[in-house]
Amino acid sequence: MEFNDKVFLNEINEAIIETHKAFSTMNFRNGLKSGYYDLQTNRNFYRASVSNGLNKNVLRRYMEVSILLLSPICPHWSQAMWELIGNQGLVLHQKWPIADPVDKQLIAISKYIQDFSHELRLGFLSFLKSKGGKGKKGSDSGSARSVSLPCRPLKSDCFSLRYFTYMWLRGSLIGKQAFCALLATL
């Protein structure tokens, strides 16, 4: 199991715990936030950061947990999805998913990688924009969408960006797997 798989499973466990806490106190808004919106965001980052293909067991766990977390609020949709993924019986008769202990350090490392890769992308876009000259008249030159590349980025540009990242992270305590996960997001 790769680093990104472990991080995503850890985030699934955190969603189970947070959603249970919210639903137990009748705070359905926060339960929906942690059990649906936050879980979707984590899924999107997992999907974008995996370079060797998605782990089928991790995806199966995600699908079952997300369906079970939404079943108190959306029972009909949850039942349809439960059957679609091949499960039998009523989803409302299933037990609440059991969460493994959450590794807060793993979540902190993942958050750091997400923030760093975002800042790195923004810095790289800013660099390309400064080399590209002025945008079109009337365009919003401050947004990333209006970046016009003067030419196609070269392999050496990507290598330089990755080498800079490697040299910067080499001195930190993130570790090889976390660094490889960061490179997959670039």
Secondary structure, 3 states (H helix, E strand, C coil): CCHHHHHHHHHHHHHHHHHHHHHHCCCHHHHHHHHHHHHHHHHHHHHHHCCCCCCHHHHHHHHHHHHHHHCCCCHHHHHHHHHHCCCCCCHHHCCCCCCCCCCHHHHHHHHHHHHHHHHHHHHHHHHHHHHHCCCCCCCCCCCHHHCCCCCCCCHHHHHHHHHHHHHHHHCCCCCHHHHHHHHHHC
